Amino acid sequence: PCSISLASSSIASTFERLSQTYAKDVNHVYYHNEILDLADPSSFRALNENYSVDERHVWHNGDIIEGADPATFVAPYASGSLDFSLLLTHDAHDYYLGSDPLHVADMSSFKRKGSCWAVDNRNVYYIGMDAEIGKDIVPIGDYQTFRALNDCYAADAKYVYYKSEIVEGADPKSFVPLSGEREYGYDKNRTYYHARGTSIQN
């Protein structure tokens, strides 16, 4: 009993709280007081309240981000904020939303546009709350002129986009979202609902 008590005391003396959510001791890493399987205490670091790394893995909360590179992984730290749910993280070869990779085609030209969009010189990535991250991707029309119009619609010099779809036939020069409506828009020719034109012309 004495040796067990001494051993427990020794482990307790190594306990270190790394953030509000992550902690470790000499034997284990903890996420909300649950052991984080496969984590290496000797190399483990908390990047913020939701992201952490060791020499082999990257975690979002308690989940490993498959394929992410811990040596080059970067997570923003929003001082004073507890909401990291919509922050994009990245390593040398991809960007991530939560634990999901975006499958970015060109890292050097990648930019976030508004709260629900990101682009590179090949693709548009819809990253809204209802997005299928890594799947809601469409080839971009014009990288230089892409702009978010609201949470559902965006446009560039060639196309109008509704989330991850091109709005067929829409005129990007005159298209605007309908005032007070997220999912309706209109151009000089007609009104649109989602990615489809309607018969309403005025």
Phi, psi and omega in degrees: 000323181294316181294324177296317180297318180294320179295316179297320179296321180295318178295316180300327182290343179266357183294134183221125175273123185266334178197189177292340185245334184247145175208168178205160166228193186295336185254330190219160168248145185235138170241115187050045175071005173258141180296131179270103184301143176074356180282142180258109184301327186291333181245003187286136176223138171271126179272325171198198184290341186241349184231143180207163181218155159230194186289347183243334190223162169240136179244141163250115190054242180258011185248137175288134173273103185298131177086348181288144184263110183295335182289333183241007185287135180232128176236131180291151174244109181270098184301128178083359181247141176256001183257100178255010191295332184247015178276133176276135173248171179201159166238200185288342186236357179197165171251157185223144170241113191065232178259009185257129176284144177277343185061054182293134182278324182221103184295325187291334182254005185291133177217145171275140180233105183069194184275341189239009187221153167213155181219154158232187185283007177240326191223160166254134180243115175275125185231032177290176185300330182260013184286150166267096187297132183089351180240330182277074185230139177220143177301140185277148176277306181214108185299319187292331187253004182298137179211144174279135178260323170200201183284348182243329185247145173216168181206157168222194184292341184251324190225159163253140182242136166248109186051247182256019179242148171277132179278101186297130176084351182287143180267109186295337181288326184250357185287134172218149173294146177294134184303127178080001181236132179277329193248010175239147174210172179209155172232195183293347185256320186195178174261150182235145172239124188055233184259014186240141175285149176252177178276358180281117184258348181238000000 
